[in-house]
Amino acid sequence: MDNIQTTRNKTYKYIRSLKQKKSRSAENRFTVEGEKSVSEAVRAGKSIYIIAVSETFYKSSCFNYPDGVRTVVVMDELFPGLCDTVTPQGILAVIDLDDKTDFMPDSGRFYVYCDNISDPGNLGTIIRTADAAGAGGVLLSPGCADLYSPKTVRSSMGSFFNIDIWTDIDINMLLKMKESGFSLFSGALRKESGIYTEKDYTVPAVIIVGNEANGVSEEILDISEHIIIPIAGGAESLNAAVAAAVIMYEAVRQRRAADHDK
């Protein structure tokens, strides 16, 4: 067990550097904060490079440290400098990025496609909801928020390690999915949009969530069915992650009903 007592420590500097996207890309590693998220990473069998804990956490927690993983204890006053949160829980892990295999859609599942979602908090929440709803996976377009940013990982509340996520999925993959029998549903505030509950999500389906400011891109709208969530009050629209959750759980409701009727 190593102890870190200065910000000049090489390991301290290394962990801190991973707060930056360019360092995460160069090192093929990212950080996960909080006991729940680190525990989920351990449970999921992820390749953990280092676990760093504060002195207080090390002395007071009953955390089950995995065998063979280097653990460092950081002085309490230095630990926040490694973290993205204002009040860290006292534990973080440095984890190797997954070598994700090519995406092969399962026609028995529904998927969620994030089209240029820019807010990492929204992205993490969509991942968390997709996991809860039993989606087959989350597909990210080029230009989405960084999947490995601390806020994305933290907002997923551990679901980051429970569900498959693929990055850089472009319109060509959506076209292939459509050709193979998937229905594509895009949220769009248009007159011709159908009420989301009137669509059939028991078929192979992709629920497409658009950018917070601009919505779904025109090229994807051109190849998909348009749906809308009715708004009774004065709000102009729903938050992207909330809208995604509403549609995902309609898919869950329909699929459960269909299974019950078999």
KOLTORMI-120051 format. One record per residue (C-alpha): x, y, z; residue in three letters. Coordinates in steps of 0.001 Angstrom, whole numbers, padded with zeros to 6 digits, always signed. Example, Ala and Ser with C-alpha at 12.3 -4.5 7.8 and 13.67 -1.06 7.14 Angstrom:
+012300-004500+007800ala+013670-001060+007140ser
***
This chain:
+000000+000000+000000met+001646+003255-001174asp+001111+006647+000460asn+000892+009934-001436ile+001740+013019+000592gln+002606+015575-002093thr+001152+016810-005367thr+004624+016284-006870arg+004191+012515-006605asn+004298+010897-010083lys+001256+008734-009454thr-000703+011727-008175tyr+000184+013722-011291lys-000728+010774-013522tyr-004166+010287-011981ile-004851+014012-012061arg-003899+014215-015754ser-006743+011828-016602leu-009231+014578-015830lys-008347+015848-019306gln-009752+014176-022423lys-006430+014312-024288lys-004713+012405-021489ser-007494+009813-021350arg-007137+009286-025094ser-003345+009068-024949ala-003282+006661-021997glu-006411+004658-022908asn-007540+005007-019312arg-010169+006970-017404phe-011153+007580-013795thr-014268+006532-011913val-015253+008249-008668glu-017344+007037-005759gly-017704+003768-003898glu-020747+002561-005876lys-019172+003164-009291ser-015832+001633-008303val-017649-001374-006826ser-019627-001793-010062glu-016395-001699-012069ala-014897-004402-009851val-018067-006498-010067arg-018103-006172-013865ala-014522-007450-014060gly-013070-004300-015591lys-009314-003943-015886ser-008423-001646-012987ile-004977-000056-013024tyr-004991+001820-009698ile-007394+002443-006830ile-006788+005672-004922ala-008414+006381-001562val-008245+009182+000970ser-006768+008526+004409glu-010185+008850+006017thr-011827+006447+003569phe-009054+003896+004059tyr-009374+004008+007829lys-013185+004033+008059ser-014495+002071+005065ser-015024-001680+004741cys-014457-001566+000979phe-013358-004930-000433asn-010200-004143-002399tyr-009696-006498-005370pro-006639-008738-005347asp-003707-007747-007505gly-004726-004099-007961val-002335-001412-006791arg-003918+000788-004103thr-002605+004179-003002val-003635+006184+000046val-003746+009930-000541val-003643+012592+002158met-007167+013908+002831asp-006288+017465+001820glu-004816+016306-001507leu-007506+013828-002555phe-010055+016400-003901pro-007444+017519-006436gly-007831+014170-008182leu-011595+014429-008448cys-014219+016125-010570asp-016756+016289-007735thr-016802+019089-005175val-017273+016720-002224thr-015660+013406-003237pro-016432+010203-001346gln-012759+009359-000922gly-012288+006625-003526ile-011577+006532-007238leu-010249+004006-009702ala-008173+004295-012862val-009614+001878-015410ile-008450+000710-018829asp-010714+001634-021739leu-012558-001327-023222asp-011576-002679-026626asp-015131-002655-027933lys-015872-005169-030663thr-017883-004301-033763asp-021534-003583-033128phe-023827-006485-034048met-027473-005572-033323pro-029805-008112-031740asp-033239-007981-033397ser-034837-009114-030150gly-033817-005939-028316arg-034413-002208-028657phe-031560+000284-028726tyr-031105+003944-027847val-029222+006198-030265tyr-027796+009491-029008cys-027497+011980-031862asp-024979+014637-030821asn-026010+014705-027160ile-023692+017402-025854ser-024209+017377-022096asp-022311+014601-020297pro-024870+014618-017492gly-027660+013906-019970asn-025573+011212-021631leu-024878+009486-018327gly-028544+009650-017361thr-029613+008143-020697ile-027135+005298-020160ile-028495+004723-016651arg-032092+004682-017882thr-031297+002400-020821ala-029728-000051-018380asp-032773+000107-016106ala-035128-000399-019062ala-033223-003430-020336gly-032193-001887-023641ala-029824-003856-025855gly-027302-001046-025721gly-026627+002655-026243val-025265+003928-029544leu-023426+007250-029679leu-023075+009314-032831ser-019825+011046-033721pro-019855+014370-031887gly-021542+013163-028694cys-020218+014214-025307ala-017140+012323-024157asp-018252+008895-022950leu-015377+008744-020461tyr-015687+012200-018930ser-016059+012073-015137pro-019527+013641-015322lys-020799+011082-017847thr-019504+008164-015796val-020781+009646-012531arg-024245+010421-013943ser-024636+006816-015077ser-024457+005734-011407met-022663+002473-012156gly-024823+001571-015175ser-021825+002542-017286phe-020475-000944-016522phe-023755-002839-016924asn-024786-002048-020493ile-023006-002157-023842asp-022155+001230-025308ile-020753+001847-028767trp-019238+005122-029955thr-018919+006706-033419asp-022040+004989-034766ile-022980+006992-037845asp-026000+007140-040124ile-024673+004283-042247asn-025155+001872-039349met-028674+003186-038785leu-029422+002588-042466leu-028111-000975-042173lys-030292-001547-039126met-033313-000165-040967lys-032622-002417-043948glu-032422-005420-041602ser-035865-004711-040121gly-035337-002163-037338phe-037802+000709-037010ser-036157+004067-036284leu-038078+006495-034061phe-036877+010100-033772ser-038279+012649-031387gly-039306+015679-033445ala-041541+018659-032715leu-043291+018595-036087arg-046928+018706-037180lys-046642+015309-038850glu-045128+013647-035782ser-047180+010816-034295gly-047908+010478-030579ile-045166+008287-029117tyr-047640+005861-027516thr-049205+005108-030901glu-046033+003536-032295lys-045098-000132-032057asp-041913-000758-030080tyr-042364-004520-029879thr-040606-004745-033251val-036810-004355-033504pro-036486-000663-032689ala-034048+002221-032282val-035138+005163-030123ile-033259+008234-031340ile-032619+011151-028971val-031454+014426-030455gly-029158+017238-029437asn-030423+019358-026531glu-030532+022577-028565ala-031063+021439-032152asn-032870+018114-031883gly-032299+015179-034208val-030231+016000-037291ser-032051+016384-040597glu-030262+013465-042232glu-031473+011113-039521ile-034973+012587-039517leu-035109+011782-043227asp-034719+008034-042583ile-036831+007697-039430ser-040396+007921-038152glu-041159+011082-036205his-042690+010917-032745ile-043756+013475-030176ile-044478+013474-026445ile-047545+015682-025839pro-046961+018611-023495ile-049963+019850-021534ala-048329+022782-019757gly-046350+025785-020905gly-042964+024089-021258ala-041545+024232-024767glu-039987+020773-024582ser-038660+018069-022283leu-035066+017549-021247asn-033394+015098-023649ala-032726+012485-020973ala-036288+012751-019618val-037777+012392-023107ala-035598+009341-023733ala-036792+007792-020455ala-040471+008341-021287val-040143+006632-024679ile-037960+003810-023376met-040504+002897-020739tyr-043302+002920-023283glu-041220+000351-025159ala-040856-001634-021924val-044623-001453-021277arg-045508-002638-024780gln-042990-005464-024745arg-044162-006740-021372arg-047761-006635-022540ala-046855-008538-025684ala-045012-011185-023664asp-047995-011524-021325his-050351-012115-024262asp-048263-014913-025756lys
***
